[in-house]
């Protein structure tokens, strides 16, 4: 069965200070801009900014 194309897409959030990556989903209809979140980086063991990548 074919899946209908929805508004939710899988995005990659990469740490601004190290190479660590989080995978998440976002609704492109509600938030069309690139996401920036403060998340915990286990490599650096502190909270840093994560930016959305293509």
PDB file of N, CA, C and O in Angstrom:
ATOM      1  N   UNK A   1       0.831  -1.188   0.000  1.00  0.00           N
ATOM      2  CA  UNK A   1       0.000   0.000   0.000  1.00  0.00           C
ATOM      3  C   UNK A   1       0.873   1.247   0.000  1.00  0.00           C
ATOM      4  O   UNK A   1       1.902   1.305   0.673  1.00  0.00           O
ATOM      5  N   UNK A   2       0.458   2.206  -0.738  1.00  0.00           N
ATOM      6  CA  UNK A   2       1.186   3.467  -0.791  1.00  0.00           C
ATOM      7  C   UNK A   2       0.767   4.345   0.382  1.00  0.00           C
ATOM      8  O   UNK A   2      -0.406   4.402   0.751  1.00  0.00           O
ATOM      9  N   UNK A   3       1.729   5.009   0.944  1.00  0.00           N
ATOM     10  CA  UNK A   3       1.467   5.897   2.059  1.00  0.00           C
ATOM     11  C   UNK A   3       1.222   7.304   1.534  1.00  0.00           C
ATOM     12  O   UNK A   3       1.954   7.780   0.667  1.00  0.00           O
ATOM     13  N   UNK A   4       0.193   7.971   2.054  1.00  0.00           N
ATOM     14  CA  UNK A   4      -0.055   9.329   1.581  1.00  0.00           C
ATOM     15  C   UNK A   4       0.992  10.282   2.155  1.00  0.00           C
ATOM     16  O   UNK A   4       1.495  10.082   3.260  1.00  0.00           O
ATOM     17  N   UNK A   5       1.298  11.290   1.407  1.00  0.00           N
ATOM     18  CA  UNK A   5       2.316  12.245   1.834  1.00  0.00           C
ATOM     19  C   UNK A   5       1.694  13.215   2.821  1.00  0.00           C
ATOM     20  O   UNK A   5       0.753  13.936   2.488  1.00  0.00           O
ATOM     21  N   UNK A   6       2.219  13.230   4.031  1.00  0.00           N
ATOM     22  CA  UNK A   6       1.676  14.083   5.083  1.00  0.00           C
ATOM     23  C   UNK A   6       2.523  15.321   5.298  1.00  0.00           C
ATOM     24  O   UNK A   6       3.443  15.608   4.531  1.00  0.00           O
ATOM     25  N   UNK A   7       2.199  16.045   6.349  1.00  0.00           N
ATOM     26  CA  UNK A   7       2.917  17.270   6.677  1.00  0.00           C
ATOM     27  C   UNK A   7       4.143  17.018   7.550  1.00  0.00           C
ATOM     28  O   UNK A   7       5.006  17.888   7.669  1.00  0.00           O
ATOM     29  N   UNK A   8       4.230  15.825   8.167  1.00  0.00           N
ATOM     30  CA  UNK A   8       5.340  15.537   9.058  1.00  0.00           C
ATOM     31  C   UNK A   8       6.536  15.009   8.279  1.00  0.00           C
ATOM     32  O   UNK A   8       6.400  14.131   7.428  1.00  0.00           O
ATOM     33  N   UNK A   9       7.714  15.559   8.583  1.00  0.00           N
ATOM     34  CA  UNK A   9       8.948  15.127   7.943  1.00  0.00           C
ATOM     35  C   UNK A   9       9.985  14.824   9.019  1.00  0.00           C
ATOM     36  O   UNK A   9       9.962  15.409  10.102  1.00  0.00           O
ATOM     37  N   UNK A  10      10.895  13.903   8.706  1.00  0.00           N
ATOM     38  CA  UNK A  10      11.991  13.559   9.611  1.00  0.00           C
ATOM     39  C   UNK A  10      13.119  14.554   9.359  1.00  0.00           C
ATOM     40  O   UNK A  10      13.502  14.798   8.214  1.00  0.00           O
ATOM     41  N   UNK A  11      13.649  15.126  10.444  1.00  0.00           N
ATOM     42  CA  UNK A  11      14.739  16.096  10.320  1.00  0.00           C
ATOM     43  C   UNK A  11      15.935  15.621  11.136  1.00  0.00           C
ATOM     44  O   UNK A  11      15.804  14.826  12.067  1.00  0.00           O
ATOM     45  N   UNK A  12      17.115  16.138  10.757  1.00  0.00           N
ATOM     46  CA  UNK A  12      18.347  15.837  11.471  1.00  0.00           C
ATOM     47  C   UNK A  12      18.788  17.106  12.198  1.00  0.00           C
ATOM     48  O   UNK A  12      18.922  18.165  11.584  1.00  0.00           O
ATOM     49  N   UNK A  13      19.014  16.994  13.510  1.00  0.00           N
ATOM     50  CA  UNK A  13      19.522  18.113  14.311  1.00  0.00           C
ATOM     51  C   UNK A  13      20.973  17.823  14.654  1.00  0.00           C
ATOM     52  O   UNK A  13      21.266  16.834  15.327  1.00  0.00           O
ATOM     53  N   UNK A  14      21.892  18.684  14.194  1.00  0.00           N
ATOM     54  CA  UNK A  14      23.325  18.492  14.441  1.00  0.00           C
ATOM     55  C   UNK A  14      23.816  19.525  15.444  1.00  0.00           C
ATOM     56  O   UNK A  14      23.433  20.694  15.390  1.00  0.00           O
ATOM     57  N   UNK A  15      24.668  19.081  16.358  1.00  0.00           N
ATOM     58  CA  UNK A  15      25.238  19.952  17.371  1.00  0.00           C
ATOM     59  C   UNK A  15      26.123  21.013  16.724  1.00  0.00           C
ATOM     60  O   UNK A  15      26.841  20.737  15.764  1.00  0.00           O
ATOM     61  N   UNK A  16      26.062  22.231  17.265  1.00  0.00           N
ATOM     62  CA  UNK A  16      26.882  23.319  16.744  1.00  0.00           C
ATOM     63  C   UNK A  16      28.340  23.192  17.191  1.00  0.00           C
ATOM     64  O   UNK A  16      29.226  23.791  16.581  1.00  0.00           O
ATOM     65  N   UNK A  17      28.595  22.417  18.252  1.00  0.00           N
ATOM     66  CA  UNK A  17      29.948  22.337  18.808  1.00  0.00           C
ATOM     67  C   UNK A  17      30.631  20.981  18.594  1.00  0.00           C
ATOM     68  O   UNK A  17      31.856  20.899  18.674  1.00  0.00           O
ATOM     69  N   UNK A  18      29.879  19.937  18.330  1.00  0.00           N
ATOM     70  CA  UNK A  18      30.477  18.623  18.068  1.00  0.00           C
ATOM     71  C   UNK A  18      29.709  17.980  16.916  1.00  0.00           C
ATOM     72  O   UNK A  18      28.854  18.622  16.306  1.00  0.00           O
ATOM     73  N   UNK A  19      30.002  16.743  16.621  1.00  0.00           N
ATOM     74  CA  UNK A  19      29.352  16.078  15.501  1.00  0.00           C
ATOM     75  C   UNK A  19      28.132  15.263  15.882  1.00  0.00           C
ATOM     76  O   UNK A  19      27.602  14.532  15.045  1.00  0.00           O
ATOM     77  N   UNK A  20      27.671  15.367  17.118  1.00  0.00           N
ATOM     78  CA  UNK A  20      26.548  14.556  17.578  1.00  0.00           C
ATOM     79  C   UNK A  20      25.256  14.951  16.857  1.00  0.00           C
ATOM     80  O   UNK A  20      25.046  16.119  16.527  1.00  0.00           O
ATOM     81  N   UNK A  21      24.388  13.946  16.619  1.00  0.00           N
ATOM     82  CA  UNK A  21      23.159  14.155  15.844  1.00  0.00           C
ATOM     83  C   UNK A  21      21.962  13.595  16.594  1.00  0.00           C
ATOM     84  O   UNK A  21      22.030  12.502  17.157  1.00  0.00           O
ATOM     85  N   UNK A  22      20.865  14.343  16.601  1.00  0.00           N
ATOM     86  CA  UNK A  22      19.558  13.863  17.052  1.00  0.00           C
ATOM     87  C   UNK A  22      18.654  13.798  15.835  1.00  0.00           C
ATOM     88  O   UNK A  22      18.755  14.649  14.951  1.00  0.00           O
ATOM     89  N   UNK A  23      17.763  12.797  15.765  1.00  0.00           N
ATOM     90  CA  UNK A  23      16.746  12.697  14.723  1.00  0.00           C
ATOM     91  C   UNK A  23      15.410  13.020  15.354  1.00  0.00           C
ATOM     92  O   UNK A  23      15.117  12.576  16.465  1.00  0.00           O
ATOM     93  N   UNK A  24      14.593  13.795  14.647  1.00  0.00           N
ATOM     94  CA  UNK A  24      13.294  14.187  15.165  1.00  0.00           C
ATOM     95  C   UNK A  24      12.330  14.378  14.009  1.00  0.00           C
ATOM     96  O   UNK A  24      12.710  14.245  12.846  1.00  0.00           O
ATOM     97  N   UNK A  25      11.086  14.690  14.328  1.00  0.00           N
ATOM     98  CA  UNK A  25      10.082  15.001  13.320  1.00  0.00           C
ATOM     99  C   UNK A  25       9.561  16.404  13.559  1.00  0.00           C
ATOM    100  O   UNK A  25       9.564  16.904  14.683  1.00  0.00           O
ATOM    101  N   UNK A  26       9.110  17.033  12.475  1.00  0.00           N
ATOM    102  CA  UNK A  26       8.443  18.319  12.622  1.00  0.00           C
ATOM    103  C   UNK A  26       7.330  18.406  11.600  1.00  0.00           C
ATOM    104  O   UNK A  26       7.359  17.733  10.569  1.00  0.00           O
ATOM    105  N   UNK A  27       6.360  19.232  11.893  1.00  0.00           N
ATOM    106  CA  UNK A  27       5.249  19.478  10.994  1.00  0.00           C
ATOM    107  C   UNK A  27       5.627  20.669  10.126  1.00  0.00           C
ATOM    108  O   UNK A  27       5.715  21.792  10.622  1.00  0.00           O
ATOM    109  N   UNK A  28       5.850  20.437   8.842  1.00  0.00           N
ATOM    110  CA  UNK A  28       6.332  21.516   7.975  1.00  0.00           C
ATOM    111  C   UNK A  28       5.268  22.573   7.716  1.00  0.00           C
ATOM    112  O   UNK A  28       5.593  23.685   7.300  1.00  0.00           O
ATOM    113  N   UNK A  29       4.002  22.243   7.955  1.00  0.00           N
ATOM    114  CA  UNK A  29       2.923  23.222   7.777  1.00  0.00           C
ATOM    115  C   UNK A  29       2.933  24.254   8.914  1.00  0.00           C
ATOM    116  O   UNK A  29       2.710  25.442   8.679  1.00  0.00           O
ATOM    117  N   UNK A  30       3.194  23.794  10.145  1.00  0.00           N
ATOM    118  CA  UNK A  30       3.196  24.696  11.301  1.00  0.00           C
ATOM    119  C   UNK A  30       4.525  25.424  11.482  1.00  0.00           C
ATOM    120  O   UNK A  30       4.549  26.541  11.999  1.00  0.00           O
ATOM    121  N   UNK A  31       5.630  24.806  11.063  1.00  0.00           N
ATOM    122  CA  UNK A  31       6.965  25.382  11.287  1.00  0.00           C
ATOM    123  C   UNK A  31       7.797  25.202  10.024  1.00  0.00           C
ATOM    124  O   UNK A  31       8.483  24.192   9.867  1.00  0.00           O
ATOM    125  N   UNK A  32       7.737  26.174   9.131  1.00  0.00           N
ATOM    126  CA  UNK A  32       8.445  26.056   7.857  1.00  0.00           C
ATOM    127  C   UNK A  32       9.897  26.515   7.934  1.00  0.00           C
ATOM    128  O   UNK A  32      10.673  26.239   7.019  1.00  0.00           O
ATOM    129  N   UNK A  33      10.281  27.208   9.005  1.00  0.00           N
ATOM    130  CA  UNK A  33      11.654  27.688   9.144  1.00  0.00           C
ATOM    131  C   UNK A  33      12.536  26.581   9.731  1.00  0.00           C
ATOM    132  O   UNK A  33      12.033  25.569  10.219  1.00  0.00           O
ATOM    133  N   UNK A  34      13.840  26.784   9.678  1.00  0.00           N
ATOM    134  CA  UNK A  34      14.786  25.812  10.235  1.00  0.00           C
ATOM    135  C   UNK A  34      14.735  25.874  11.759  1.00  0.00           C
ATOM    136  O   UNK A  34      14.656  26.948  12.354  1.00  0.00           O
ATOM    137  N   UNK A  35      14.782  24.702  12.367  1.00  0.00           N
ATOM    138  CA  UNK A  35      14.655  24.572  13.806  1.00  0.00           C
ATOM    139  C   UNK A  35      16.003  24.744  14.492  1.00  0.00           C
ATOM    140  O   UNK A  35      17.030  24.295  13.982  1.00  0.00           O
ATOM    141  N   UNK A  36      15.996  25.397  15.654  1.00  0.00           N
ATOM    142  CA  UNK A  36      17.175  25.504  16.526  1.00  0.00           C
ATOM    143  C   UNK A  36      16.719  25.201  17.938  1.00  0.00           C
ATOM    144  O   UNK A  36      15.836  25.877  18.467  1.00  0.00           O
ATOM    145  N   UNK A  37      17.318  24.182  18.557  1.00  0.00           N
ATOM    146  CA  UNK A  37      16.939  23.772  19.905  1.00  0.00           C
ATOM    147  C   UNK A  37      18.179  23.618  20.768  1.00  0.00           C
ATOM    148  O   UNK A  37      19.264  23.316  20.271  1.00  0.00           O
ATOM    149  N   UNK A  38      18.005  23.830  22.074  1.00  0.00           N
ATOM    150  CA  UNK A  38      19.067  23.521  23.023  1.00  0.00           C
ATOM    151  C   UNK A  38      18.815  22.120  23.546  1.00  0.00           C
ATOM    152  O   UNK A  38      17.803  21.862  24.197  1.00  0.00           O
ATOM    153  N   UNK A  39      19.753  21.203  23.255  1.00  0.00           N
ATOM    154  CA  UNK A  39      19.632  19.810  23.663  1.00  0.00           C
ATOM    155  C   UNK A  39      20.920  19.393  24.358  1.00  0.00           C
ATOM    156  O   UNK A  39      21.945  20.068  24.260  1.00  0.00           O
ATOM    157  N   UNK A  40      20.848  18.269  25.061  1.00  0.00           N
ATOM    158  CA  UNK A  40      22.014  17.738  25.760  1.00  0.00           C
ATOM    159  C   UNK A  40      22.937  17.025  24.778  1.00  0.00           C
ATOM    160  O   UNK A  40      22.496  16.174  24.005  1.00  0.00           O
ATOM    161  N   UNK A  41      24.210  17.375  24.813  1.00  0.00           N
ATOM    162  CA  UNK A  41      25.225  16.742  23.975  1.00  0.00           C
ATOM    163  C   UNK A  41      26.022  15.776  24.845  1.00  0.00           C
ATOM    164  O   UNK A  41      26.774  16.222  25.711  1.00  0.00           O
ATOM    165  N   UNK A  42      25.880  14.458  24.640  1.00  0.00           N
ATOM    166  CA  UNK A  42      26.589  13.492  25.482  1.00  0.00           C
ATOM    167  C   UNK A  42      28.094  13.473  25.252  1.00  0.00           C
ATOM    168  O   UNK A  42      28.837  13.017  26.121  1.00  0.00           O
ATOM    169  N   UNK A  43      28.559  13.952  24.115  1.00  0.00           N
ATOM    170  CA  UNK A  43      29.999  14.002  23.862  1.00  0.00           C
ATOM    171  C   UNK A  43      30.648  15.076  24.727  1.00  0.00           C
ATOM    172  O   UNK A  43      31.684  14.832  25.346  1.00  0.00           O
ATOM    173  N   UNK A  44      30.044  16.264  24.774  1.00  0.00           N
ATOM    174  CA  UNK A  44      30.567  17.373  25.577  1.00  0.00           C
ATOM    175  C   UNK A  44      30.037  17.369  27.007  1.00  0.00           C
ATOM    176  O   UNK A  44      30.567  18.060  27.877  1.00  0.00           O
ATOM    177  N   UNK A  45      28.985  16.583  27.243  1.00  0.00           N
ATOM    178  CA  UNK A  45      28.326  16.479  28.545  1.00  0.00           C
ATOM    179  C   UNK A  45      27.805  17.823  29.042  1.00  0.00           C
ATOM    180  O   UNK A  45      27.991  18.184  30.204  1.00  0.00           O
ATOM    181  N   UNK A  46      27.139  18.568  28.131  1.00  0.00           N
ATOM    182  CA  UNK A  46      26.474  19.821  28.497  1.00  0.00           C
ATOM    183  C   UNK A  46      25.423  20.140  27.431  1.00  0.00           C
ATOM    184  O   UNK A  46      25.381  19.496  26.383  1.00  0.00           O
ATOM    185  N   UNK A  47      24.586  21.125  27.701  1.00  0.00           N
ATOM    186  CA  UNK A  47      23.556  21.542  26.755  1.00  0.00           C
ATOM    187  C   UNK A  47      24.154  22.522  25.750  1.00  0.00           C
ATOM    188  O   UNK A  47      24.851  23.464  26.128  1.00  0.00           O
ATOM    189  N   UNK A  48      23.878  22.293  24.473  1.00  0.00           N
ATOM    190  CA  UNK A  48      24.363  23.159  23.396  1.00  0.00           C
ATOM    191  C   UNK A  48      23.236  23.354  22.392  1.00  0.00           C
ATOM    192  O   UNK A  48      22.192  22.707  22.483  1.00  0.00           O
ATOM    193  N   UNK A  49      23.451  24.246  21.438  1.00  0.00           N
ATOM    194  CA  UNK A  49      22.474  24.519  20.385  1.00  0.00           C
ATOM    195  C   UNK A  49      22.587  23.460  19.298  1.00  0.00           C
ATOM    196  O   UNK A  49      23.686  23.141  18.844  1.00  0.00           O
ATOM    197  N   UNK A  50      21.453  22.921  18.885  1.00  0.00           N
ATOM    198  CA  UNK A  50      21.360  21.981  17.781  1.00  0.00           C
ATOM    199  C   UNK A  50      20.597  22.662  16.659  1.00  0.00           C
ATOM    200  O   UNK A  50      19.539  23.247  16.891  1.00  0.00           O
ATOM    201  N   UNK A  51      21.129  22.588  15.438  1.00  0.00           N
ATOM    202  CA  UNK A  51      20.507  23.234  14.287  1.00  0.00           C
ATOM    203  C   UNK A  51      20.032  22.187  13.285  1.00  0.00           C
ATOM    204  O   UNK A  51      20.665  21.147  13.103  1.00  0.00           O
ATOM    205  N   UNK A  52      18.917  22.479  12.646  1.00  0.00           N
ATOM    206  CA  UNK A  52      18.354  21.564  11.651  1.00  0.00           C
ATOM    207  C   UNK A  52      19.197  21.554  10.391  1.00  0.00           C
ATOM    208  O   UNK A  52      19.629  22.601   9.910  1.00  0.00           O
ATOM    209  N   UNK A  53      19.430  20.349   9.856  1.00  0.00           N
ATOM    210  CA  UNK A  53      20.156  20.185   8.593  1.00  0.00           C
ATOM    211  C   UNK A  53      19.232  19.605   7.553  1.00  0.00           C
ATOM    212  O   UNK A  53      18.159  19.094   7.874  1.00  0.00           O
ATOM    213  N   UNK A  54      19.645  19.683   6.321  1.00  0.00           N
ATOM    214  CA  UNK A  54      18.888  19.061   5.233  1.00  0.00           C
ATOM    215  C   UNK A  54      19.089  17.574   5.259  1.00  0.00           C
ATOM    216  O   UNK A  54      18.536  16.861   4.423  1.00  0.00           O
TER     217      UNK A  54
END
